[in-house]
Amino acid sequence: MRIVIIPQYFYPTYGGLQHFTNRLCSQFISVGTEVTILSPPPESDRDIFLELRPNSQINWKIIGDSRQDFWLNLHSFIPRHTDAILFLSIEYEEYILQQLNCIQTCMSNSTRTFVRVAATNDYGNVIAKNPERQDIMKRLDGVLVPTEYMQTEIKNASNGQIIPTVIWNLIDYNKYYPVDQKTKSILRKKYNMPDGIIAVWAGRFDNTKNLKELLLAWKFSNSDGTLLLVGDDPYTNRSYKQELLNCININKIKNVKFFGHCLENNISEVYQSCDFYVCSSMKEGHSNASLEACACGLPIIAYDIPGVRETATSFPFILNRIVPALDFKALADAINLTCKKLKQSDNLCWQPYKKSQRHSPDVVTSRYISILSGKMLDDKIKK
């Protein structure tokens, strides 16, 4: 089977969609599928990492000189005799019309065409209020989403005319897994980590992640551990990171460590060095970072939002705490309680767990192959 994958961004831009795209396409390659990725160039004001490269067996082409140029010219680069085309996200309002034109071109060429809606509220904000846009989405061969919540959200927003297929994000359990305390200590030395309890957050520094609230929750938790922030402000002016530094200084917040960017080949060991994952986002599709951390044996403390709540469902650790959204005092209390519990038992965090099958590479790949090839899906796997 020949598949064309079209992400909203890809290498050498760095982020969750890039991780997901390369993982999924590498899995397709492993089962004998021919994969082409067509992507826009990196944005001029964002960090790029030229050392990043996709799987060498993937046919990858950057199109155009800008995001807008990409969507305006993409239709000319769609290979003929393709079995399926998968758009991995929908655009924001700025470029949605150009993207929908590309989607219509793909459908008119009689190739099976699918769109994966990757974040909560994207469909409602960009598609649902416009009948013409909804009509295009209804004519697709399928709409895919990473969570059950998003399936319900789109079903309701389309008045039942679109019922997306849920295919969860995949995790390589050969890389993301719990370690014992001895291994954790070795990894802490490797990455120059402090002693004591370490809470970790990972991602892109921007307003959608609510990191200033996380910092305040950390302060009011009165924890004597360390809050590790993995990632950075990806934009060249670093304005949001400066806001975080100001927040720390003004509020005299202690024990916050900035790890900086961490490429994917090291991130699993960083999670394994820590004790629990904490998240203050108000919008996530199905946070790769939270899934990866939980797969490494870390309980999760987070605001009650759909994309993270389903992480806690996939990995039901005894120390998971999902608190009311925007209640940073509840977040602080949960952090305080978790730190106390972890101090009571060094091995409480490291515990055998049943791997969530719905995130396993084999299950995720088979579900994608099944729907992209036009076959019936096996919906028995729900956990």
C-alpha positions in Angstrom: 0.0 0.0 0.0 1.1 3.5 -0.8 0.3 6.3 1.7 0.9 10.0 1.6 1.1 11.8 5.0 0.6 15.5 5.2 1.4 17.0 8.6 0.9 20.7 9.6 4.6 20.8 10.4 7.5 18.4 10.4 11.3 18.3 10.5 13.4 20.3 11.2 10.7 22.0 13.3 10.5 20.3 16.7 7.3 19.3 18.6 4.7 16.7 19.4 3.2 16.4 15.9 6.7 15.8 14.5 7.3 13.1 17.1 3.9 11.4 16.2 4.4 11.7 12.5 7.8 10.0 12.5 6.7 7.3 14.9 3.6 6.4 12.9 5.4 6.5 9.5 8.2 4.4 10.8 5.6 1.8 11.9 4.1 1.9 8.5 7.5 1.2 6.9 8.0 -1.7 9.3 4.9 -3.5 7.9 5.9 -3.0 4.3 3.9 0.2 3.5 5.4 2.8 1.1 5.2 6.2 2.8 5.6 9.7 1.5 5.6 12.8 3.8 4.9 16.2 2.2 5.5 19.0 4.7 5.9 22.8 4.8 9.2 24.4 5.5 10.1 25.4 9.1 8.7 28.7 10.3 11.2 31.5 10.2 10.7 32.6 13.8 10.9 29.1 15.4 13.8 27.0 16.6 14.9 24.4 14.1 17.1 21.4 14.5 18.9 20.5 11.3 20.2 17.3 12.8 16.7 15.9 13.0 15.9 13.5 10.2 13.0 11.1 9.6 13.3 7.4 9.0 15.6 6.9 6.0 13.0 4.8 4.2 10.4 7.5 4.2 10.1 9.6 1.0 10.1 13.1 2.4 9.7 16.4 0.6 9.5 20.0 1.8 7.2 22.1 -0.4 7.2 25.9 -0.8 8.9 28.8 1.0 6.3 29.3 3.7 3.2 27.6 5.3 0.9 29.5 3.0 3.0 28.7 -0.1 2.9 25.0 1.0 -0.9 24.9 1.0 -1.2 26.8 -2.3 1.1 24.5 -4.2 0.6 21.1 -2.4 -1.8 19.8 -4.9 0.8 19.7 -7.6 3.0 17.4 -5.6 0.5 14.7 -4.7 1.9 11.4 -6.2 -0.4 9.5 -8.6 -1.5 5.9 -7.8 -1.6 6.6 -4.1 -3.9 4.3 -2.0 -4.6 6.8 0.8 -3.8 10.4 1.8 -3.9 11.3 5.5 -3.9 14.9 6.7 -2.6 14.8 10.2 -4.3 18.0 11.5 -6.6 20.8 10.5 -5.2 24.3 10.1 -6.1 27.3 12.1 -8.4 30.0 10.5 -5.5 31.6 8.7 -4.8 28.7 6.3 -7.9 26.6 6.6 -9.4 27.5 3.2 -6.2 26.6 1.4 -6.0 23.3 3.3 -9.6 22.5 2.5 -9.0 23.2 -1.2 -6.1 20.7 -1.1 -8.3 18.1 0.6 -11.0 18.6 -2.1 -8.3 18.1 -4.8 -7.2 14.9 -3.1 -10.8 13.6 -3.0 -11.5 14.4 -6.6 -8.5 12.3 -7.7 -10.4 9.3 -6.3 -7.8 8.5 -3.7 -9.1 7.6 -0.2 -8.6 10.8 1.8 -8.7 11.1 5.6 -8.2 13.9 8.1 -6.9 13.4 11.7 -8.2 16.2 14.0 -5.5 16.4 16.6 -6.7 18.8 19.3 -9.9 19.4 21.3 -12.0 22.3 20.1 -10.2 22.6 16.7 -13.2 21.2 14.8 -15.7 23.3 16.7 -13.7 26.5 16.4 -12.7 26.2 12.7 -15.1 23.8 11.0 -18.5 23.4 12.8 -19.8 26.9 12.3 -19.3 27.0 8.6 -21.7 24.7 6.5 -19.4 24.6 3.5 -16.4 23.4 5.6 -18.6 20.8 7.3 -19.7 19.6 3.9 -16.1 18.9 2.8 -15.4 17.1 6.1 -18.5 14.9 5.6 -17.3 13.8 2.2 -14.0 12.5 3.5 -13.5 8.7 3.6 -13.0 9.2 7.3 -12.2 11.5 10.2 -9.7 10.2 12.8 -9.1 11.4 16.4 -6.8 10.4 19.2 -9.3 10.3 22.1 -12.9 9.2 22.8 -13.7 12.6 24.0 -12.9 14.2 20.7 -15.0 11.5 18.9 -18.0 12.7 21.0 -17.1 16.3 20.5 -17.1 16.1 16.7 -20.1 13.9 16.6 -22.1 16.5 18.5 -20.7 19.5 16.6 -21.7 17.9 13.3 -25.1 16.9 14.6 -24.2 13.2 14.2 -23.2 13.5 10.6 -19.6 12.7 11.3 -18.6 10.0 13.7 -14.8 9.9 13.9 -12.7 6.8 14.4 -10.6 6.8 17.5 -7.0 5.7 17.1 -4.8 6.4 20.1 -1.3 7.8 20.0 1.4 5.1 20.0 4.1 4.4 22.5 7.3 2.3 22.0 7.3 0.2 25.1 10.8 -0.9 24.4 11.9 2.6 25.1 9.4 4.0 27.5 9.1 1.8 30.5 9.6 2.0 34.4 13.0 1.6 35.9 14.0 0.6 39.5 15.6 3.0 42.0 19.2 1.9 41.2 18.7 2.7 37.5 17.0 6.0 38.3 20.0 7.0 40.4 22.4 6.3 37.6 20.3 8.3 35.1 20.1 11.2 37.6 23.9 11.4 37.6 24.0 11.1 33.8 21.7 14.2 33.4 23.0 16.1 36.5 19.7 15.9 38.3 19.2 16.9 41.9 18.5 14.6 44.8 15.0 14.3 46.3 11.6 14.2 44.6 11.5 15.5 41.0 8.3 16.5 39.3 8.6 16.9 35.5 6.8 18.7 32.8 7.7 18.6 29.1 6.6 20.5 26.1 6.6 23.9 24.3 6.7 27.0 26.4 3.6 29.0 25.5 0.4 30.4 27.0 -1.7 27.2 26.1 0.4 25.3 28.6 -0.5 27.5 31.6 3.1 27.3 32.9 2.8 30.4 35.1 -0.1 28.7 37.0 2.1 25.5 37.3 4.8 27.6 38.8 2.4 29.1 41.4 1.0 25.7 42.2 4.6 24.5 42.8 5.2 27.4 45.1 2.0 26.8 47.2 2.6 23.0 47.3 5.5 23.8 49.7 7.4 20.9 48.2 11.1 20.7 48.9 11.6 18.7 45.7 12.4 20.0 42.3 10.2 21.0 39.4 11.9 20.1 36.1 10.7 22.0 33.0 11.8 20.1 29.8 11.6 22.1 26.6 11.8 25.8 25.8 10.1 28.8 24.2 10.5 27.9 20.5 10.2 31.4 19.2 13.2 33.6 18.6 12.2 36.4 20.9 11.7 34.0 23.9 9.1 36.4 25.3 7.1 33.7 27.1 10.2 32.2 28.7 11.0 35.6 30.0 7.5 35.8 31.6 8.2 32.6 33.4 11.6 33.8 34.7 9.8 37.0 35.9 7.1 35.0 37.6 9.8 32.9 39.4 11.6 36.1 40.6 8.6 38.1 41.6 7.0 35.2 43.5 10.3 33.9 44.9 9.6 30.4 43.6 12.3 27.9 44.6 13.6 24.7 43.2 12.7 25.1 39.5 15.2 23.7 37.0 15.1 24.5 33.3 16.4 21.4 31.4 16.2 23.0 27.9 15.4 21.3 24.7 15.6 17.5 24.8 15.5 15.6 21.6 13.6 12.3 21.4 16.6 10.0 21.7 17.1 11.1 25.4 13.6 12.0 26.6 12.7 8.6 27.9 15.7 8.6 30.2 14.8 12.0 31.5 11.3 10.8 32.5 12.8 7.7 34.1 15.0 10.0 36.2 11.9 11.7 37.7 9.1 10.8 40.1 5.8 12.1 38.7 4.5 14.1 35.8 2.6 17.4 36.3 0.5 19.2 33.7 -1.5 22.5 33.9 -2.6 22.7 30.2 -6.1 23.7 29.4 -6.0 22.2 25.9 -4.4 19.1 24.7 -5.2 16.6 21.9 -3.7 13.6 23.6 -0.5 14.8 25.2 2.4 12.7 24.0 4.5 13.9 26.9 2.0 12.7 29.5 1.6 9.4 27.8 5.4 8.9 27.6 5.9 9.8 31.2 3.2 7.5 32.4 4.6 4.7 30.3 7.9 5.2 32.2 6.0 4.5 35.4 5.3 8.1 36.5 1.9 9.0 38.0 0.3 12.1 36.6 -1.1 15.2 38.4 -3.1 17.4 36.0 -6.0 19.7 35.4 -9.2 17.8 34.4 -9.1 18.3 30.6 -10.1 15.5 28.2 -6.7 14.9 26.5 -5.0 14.4 29.8 -7.8 12.6 31.7 -7.7 9.8 29.1 -3.9 9.4 29.9 -4.8 8.7 33.5 -7.4 6.2 32.3 -4.8 4.4 30.2 -2.3 4.3 33.1 -4.4 4.1 36.3 -1.7 4.6 38.9 -2.7 4.8 42.5 -1.0 8.2 42.8 -2.8 9.8 39.8 -4.5 13.1 40.7 -6.9 14.8 38.2 -8.0 18.1 39.8 -10.6 20.8 38.7 -9.4 22.9 35.8 -7.8 26.2 36.6 -7.8 25.4 40.4 -4.1 25.9 40.9 -4.6 25.5 44.7 -6.1 22.0 44.1 -3.1 21.4 41.9 -0.8 22.5 44.7 -2.5 20.3 47.2 -2.2 17.3 44.8 1.5 18.0 44.4 2.0 18.2 48.1 0.2 14.9 48.8 2.1 13.1 46.0 5.4 14.2 47.4 4.5 13.0 50.9 3.4 9.6 49.5 6.6 9.2 47.5 8.7 10.0 50.5 6.9 7.3 52.5 7.9 4.6 50.0 10.9 5.0 47.6 9.4 2.3 45.3 5.8 3.5 45.3 6.2 5.2 42.0 8.1 2.3 40.4 5.5 -0.5 40.1 4.7 -3.2 37.6 1.8 -2.1 35.4 -0.2 -3.5 32.6 0.9 -1.8 29.3 -2.0 0.0 27.8 -2.7 -2.1 24.7 -4.5 0.7 22.8 -1.2 2.7 22.7 0.9 -0.3 21.6 2.6 0.2 18.2 1.1 -3.0 16.8 -2.4 -2.1 17.7 -2.2 1.5 16.5 -0.5 0.5 13.2 -3.0 -2.2 12.5 -5.9 0.2 13.1 -4.4 2.8 10.8 -3.7 0.3 8.1 -7.2 -1.1 8.4 -9.0 2.2 7.9 -6.5 3.6 5.3 -6.9 0.5 3.2 -10.7 0.7 3.3 -11.2 -2.4 5.4 -13.4 -2.7 8.4 -11.9 -1.7 11.8 -11.7 -4.1 14.7 -13.1 -1.9 17.6 -12.7 -4.5 20.3 -9.6 -2.9 21.9 -10.7 -0.2 24.2 -8.1 -0.3 27.0 
